[in-house]
Amino acid sequence: MMKLVYIASPYAGNIEHNTRMAIEYCRFAASAGVAPIAPHLLFPLFLHDSNPE
């Protein structure tokens, strides 16, 4: 079974730059043979702070 690695990196602030960097960290982890888990890349796709629900 492939090992999982939790990727934690900044998201707030310069979101575009921080997202690109998080993707690069995930690519690096994947190239090292582990499965990167980066919730801060996934959750913003369907959770929005402006939506009170």
Residue, then its C-alpha position, 0 to 999 in steps of 0.5 A: m500500500m502506498k504511504l500517504v503524506y499530508i501536505a500543509s502549506p499556506y493558502a490565505g494571502n496570495i491564494e494564486h501563488n500559494t495554490r501553485m506552490a501546494i501543487e508543486y509540493c504535491r507533485f514532489a511528493a508523488s514523484a517520491g512515490v507517496a500519495p499526497i493529501a492536500p485538503h486545502l486544494l480540494f475543499p475550496l472547489f466546493l466550500h465557499d466562505s461567502n456561503p453561510e450554508 
